[in-house]
Amino acid sequence: MIAPRRVLRDVFPYQPGKSIASVQRELGLKSVVKLASNENPLGPSPKAMAAYRKAEKLNGLYPEGTSPELRAALARFHQVEPESVIVGNGSDEIIRLLCEAFLDPEDEVVVSQHGFIRFKQQASMMGARVIEVPMTDWTHDLPLMAKATSPRTKLVFVANPNNPTGTYNTQEEVAQLLAAAPKTALVVLDEAYFQYAAAIPGYPKSLPELVREHDNLVVMRTFSKAYGLAGLRVGYGVADPELTGWLDRIRMPFNVNLPAQYACLEALKDGAFVKRAVAVNDAQRASVARGLGDMGFGVGESATNFVFARSPIPGRELFKALLRQGVIVRPLDEYGLPHHIRVSIGTSAQNKALFAALKKVLAGRKVEA
Ligand SMILES: Cc1ncc(COP(=O)(O)O)c(C=O)c1O
């Protein structure tokens, strides 16, 4: 057998949330509710889908590689120049591009202990040294992360708000990190859940302000969450044009497919849809958090479209039992949190299904203190 690169021996694949189709196949269930990947339970904006269908007749053609119309629209939206925007196959691709563009083996990458796991996976693939900094109250400890940087640090990853803990860092904390980190280190603010956190007083105003002030900052956003377009795979980064130029140079030639580019252009205009998605999420999240609390879960504050909860029984056991009831949640063993689960916020009907399943699963079980 041909040996892969040595660093790949320590790389473990990302475990995505279980799909509805796989649960239907494996357990023979008809109706399955998925609350495992922080998707928008309302689905996509109808206006975005109309644009997607309109693009059908162009599917025989290659898309334009730089996604120029979407890039220009994002630039207007964020009041930056188009060259500051790099569009990717999900923000996941931007994470990959950052690691491929900036990490030599043995370079250092600073992440947070229970921060979004893709950061350390991708950095390890490049042979970089990943430094994991403990959290404080399930929140990134940015002063400690700043302290962990050195002249060898190339990337500092901060998901804000964070997946899976649902917590966020303030404008002041982020500003202090930017002031304290070496200018030779690139700070990556992953704002996948931005729309759910934007109204919280103190949540950072990263675009365009912070990116204009710091040429060692990248802000990432995605169409996968509040815009409801996870299946189309579109995310983007905003940074100094010199920096995005490196990412543009190494991306796949046609990384974002053509109907996805059209759909996202319309999605960006449909602010009313995003507003409704956030309002539904706010109301449902409060009720899910209350309901879980009443059933003995320890539920943290969330600035996102999911809740992070300590389960009264081991997380994987609960996950498996809920699967048999047709409800998919996310166990967090891969984050080193065997007693926690992450539950995406669904529609009112989906959340009712969650609680009906939980009642059945937890009835009569010996619950740990
Ligand atoms: C913090 C964070 N960043 C990035 C992503 C990847 O999103 P995308 O669908 O844009 O690749 C996710 C998805 O769950 C996420 O939670």
The ligand as a Gaussian input file, in Angstrom:
#p B3LYP/6-31G(d) Opt

LIG

0 1
 C      -18.682000      27.606000      13.606000
 C      -18.897000      26.998000      12.264000
 N      -18.108000      27.378000      11.258000
 C      -18.248000      26.881000      10.024000
 C      -19.211000      25.931000       9.755000
 C      -19.280000      25.364000       8.362000
 O      -20.327000      25.906000       7.688000
 P      -20.467000      25.836000       6.119000
 O      -21.734000      25.124000       5.875000
 O      -20.487000      27.266000       5.661000
 O      -19.283000      25.113000       5.574000
 C      -20.070000      25.500000      10.763000
 C      -21.085000      24.474000      10.496000
 O      -21.665000      23.878000      11.325000
 C      -19.907000      26.049000      12.054000
 O      -20.673000      25.653000      13.063000

